[in-house]
Amino acid sequence: MLICFGLGYSAEHFVEEFGRKKFDRIVGTVRGAERAAALNAHPSGRLNALIFDGSTATPDLRSAIAEADAALVSVPPDESGDPVLRACGDVLAHAQRLRSVVYLSTIGVYGDRGGAWVDEATPPQPGAARSRERLAAEQTWLDFGARRGIAVAILRLAGIYGPGQNALVQITRGTARRIVKPGQVFNRTHVGDIAQAIDTAIARRASGIFNVADDEPTPPADPIVFAAQLMGVEPPPEIPFEQAAPSMSPLALSFWQECRPCVTTSSSANSASACAIRLIGKGYGHCSRSGKRGLCFPDAVQHEVVHR
């Protein structure tokens, strides 16, 4: 049985692609009753959604944890630590069947590197408060695994894109912003590659830190231009970061204020490539050089371009 703490974009994609094939039962947590009802109405009937408010584990949730063989954690930490361990740590510690935990983190823990390359061996230097909270949560889960003898894999994710969540959709909806900040680069990762990494980590009971990124950092505006070319439309006008900053949310602003590192997964034994994952989404640079445009926005090209 698989338990997913937090059924967001990445966790749901994993459940659809791999979870239903690998587990006879899946329990996932959400924050609201309406969302739980919608998920419980799935025709397969194999996903049971439970409400978890981040502070209290219900009896049904505690019972599910006790039966779990694997756990996927995508609930973000807060200033008080990791909500899952805080509310469910006691029952997790006594879950006799639990053998593997996968925790979804972020490359933001590396901090502002001025565009320098990093890999899993690079010491984290988080600057933003939310990245410091992430790093603390990573260590808490690693400590939990060490105490219990359970494999804990920390997946540090780059910017996530995929069906319904990509530059093609943003252009179609008129929400794409071509923000320009000299020296700023971002890595990305397709949600299908995240699903593969989760599946591999659980299957191999992987432990440690794993970067999940495309090895192709580029200026953030470049994929917007590329997507516009795919769609045969003009890209949105350039907006200097200084002009865009006042309208950004605090979360987005903190993301842009740091000059992100260039993330690689190829120089460490702890990497997506070392786990024999063949990336679904190739980096923007690879797509533009090779002319294989579908590799940059897999799935999305068919659904968001052909059917726009």
N, C-alpha and C positions, 0 to 999 in steps of 0.2 A: 504494500500500500504506500502511496505517495501522499505527503502532505505539503501543500504550497501555502506558505505564509505570505499573502498578498498576491492577488490574481490580476496583475497589471498586463501591459502590452507584451512584455517578454515572457512572463510566466504562462499566459494564455497561449501564446504561440507554441511554446514547448509542449504544453498539454495536448494541443491539437496535433502537432507533428510527431511526437514521440510518446507522450505520457499515456495516451489511450491504448497504444500498442504494447507498452512495456509493463503497465500496472493494471491489476484487476479492479482496483478501487483508487479513486483520487478524491482527496478532500482539500478544498481551498478556502482561504479566508478573504472576506471583503468587509468593508466598513458599514455598508448600508443594507437595509432589508430589501429594498427594491432591486438592487443589484444581485443579491443572493437569490431572490425569487426568479429572476431572469436566467441565471446560470443553472439553477435547479430544474428549469423547464427544458433543458437540452434533451433532444430526442434519445440520445444514447443512454441517459440515465446513470452514467458511470461517474459523473462529477457531482460531489455533494459540497455545496457552498455553505460555509458557516460565517456568522458575524463575529469579527474580532475588532474591538475598539482600541486596541493598543495598550490597554491597561488591565483587562481582566480576561482570564481564560474561562469560558463557559464549561459546564460539565461535558457537553458534546465535543467540544474542542479538546479537552483533556483526554477523553476517551479515544479520539482519533489519533492523538499524538502517541498514546500508549501502543497503538497497533501499527505505527508507521515503520516502514523499512528504510525510507529515504525522505529527506526534507529539502525543499527549495525555499530559500528565504529572500524575498525582495522588498520587505517592509523597511523603509528608511529609518535610520536612528534619529533620536532627538537629543536635546541638550542633557537629558538624564541617562542616555545610553541606548542600548538596543531594546526596543519594546517587546520583542519575542522572548528573549531570554529573561527579561525582567518579569514578564507575566507568566511565562510557561517554562522557565528554567528548571523548576523542580520536577515537573512531569517529564520533560525532555531528558533529564539526568537519570531517570528511572525507566526510560523506554527501552525495554529489553531487545526489541527487534531492530532498533535504529542502527544503521551501519554507515550511512553516508549523508552528509549535509553539503549543499551548495549554496553559497551566499553571494548574491549579486551586488557588487560594489562599483566603483568608478575609477577611471584613470585620474580623476581630480585629486586623488590623494598624493600624486606626485608634485602637485603645486605648480607655481610659476617657474618654468624652466627656460623662458626666453626662446622657445623653439628648439632646444637641445634634445637629442635623442635619449630615451630611457627604455629600460626593459625591466623584467621582474626583479633583477638584482639591484636596481637603483633604489637607494633609500628614499622613502617618501618624505616630502616636505610640504604638507598641506598648508595653505595660507588661509583659505576661506573657512569659516566656522563649520559649515556643513561638511567640508572635506575632512576636517579634523575629527568630526563626529563619526564619519565613515571609517576612518583609520582606526579609531578606538573600537568601533563595533567589529571590524575585521579581527582585531587582536582578541576581543572577548570570545568570538566564535572559535578562533584557533586554540585558545586556552581551554575552552569547553571540550573540543575534540581531543586535545592532549590528555585531559583528565579522564575522559571516558573511553579513550582508545577508539574513537570514531573518526573516520576520514572526513576532513572539512576542506573543501575547495573554495577559495576566494576568487571569483571571476571579476576582474577589473574591466569594466566595459567602457568603450569609447562612445561617441555620439550615435544614438540608435536610429536607424531608419528601416523602412520596409513597407509592405502593403498598407495603404491608407495613411502613412506617416513618412512623407518624403517630399523632396523639392517639386516633383511633378504635381502633387496634390496642392502644395502651397501656391504654385503658379495658377492652377485651375481655379482655386478659391479666391485668388487675388490677395493672399496674405503673405506672399513671398517678399522678403526684404533683402536687398543686395547690400549688406552692410560691409563697409571696407575699413579695416584697421591694419595699417602697415605692420608687417612682422607677425601677425596673428595667423596661426594654423590650427586646424582641427583634424583629428583622426575620426573615423567612423566605423560602425559595424552593423551589418545586416541582422535583423532579428532572427533570420533563419540560422545564421552562424552562432548566435547566442544559444539557440535551441540545441544545435549540434554540440556545443561546448558543454552545456548542462547534461545532455544525454551521455556524453563520453565520460564526464567527471563522475557521474553516478555509476555507470557501468564498470569503470575501472577503480572506483573508490579512491579517486585522486585526492591528494592532500597538498596544501600549499597555495601559493599565489600564481594566478594565470591571467595574463593580459589577453583580452579579446578585442582586437583592433585590426584594421586593414593594411597596416604598414605603408599607407599612402597619405600622409598628412598634406593638406592643401589649404590655401586661404578659404575661409568660409563662404565667400561669394562665388567661388568657381563652380560648385555643383549647381547653383541657381542658374548660372549662365548656360551650363551644359544641358540642364533640364529644359530650358527655354528652346535651345537648339533642337532637342529631340522632338519638341512639340511644334516647332515651326513658328514660334512667336518671338516677339522682342522681349529680352530680359527686362526686369524692372530697373529703374535708374539706380546708379550708385548712391549710397547714403553714407557719409562719413560717420564713423563711430561716435564722435563727439555730438553729432546732431541726433543720432538715434538713441543715445544713452538715456536722456531724460524720460523717454516714453517706455523704457524697459522695466520689467518687474524686478524686484530686488534679487530674485534668483537668477534671472537672465543676466542682469548687470554683473553680479559676482562672477558668473561664468566668463563673461567677456573681458573683465578687468584683468584677469590673469592671462599671460601669454603661455598657452598650453605647451606641453612637451610634445615632441614627435615620438610616438609610441611604436615600438617594434615588439614582435613576439618571436623573432627568429633566432635570437642569440642566447636563448636560455632554455634549459631542459624543461622548465615550467612554462609552457606556452601552448597556444592553440595548435601551432604547427607540430610541436613535439607530441601532442596527443593525436596526431594523424587526422586532423580535421581539415577537410578540403573546403575552403571558403566559398560560400555561395555568392556573396557580394564582393566583387573586386573593387579596388580603390579607384577613385575618380581618375587619377593620373594614368592608371593602367587602361581604363576604358577609352580615354581621349587619345592615348598613343596608339592603341591597337585597333581602334574603330569598332570594337565589339561593345556596342552601346548597351545591349541588354544586360551585360555583366554588372554595370554600375547600379542599375535600378531593377534587379531581378524581380519578377512578378509584377512590379509596378509598371513596367513598360507596357505589358499587355493590358493591364486593367485601367491604368490612369491615362495612357496615351491613346490607345486604340479606341477606348470607350469614353473619351472625354466629351 
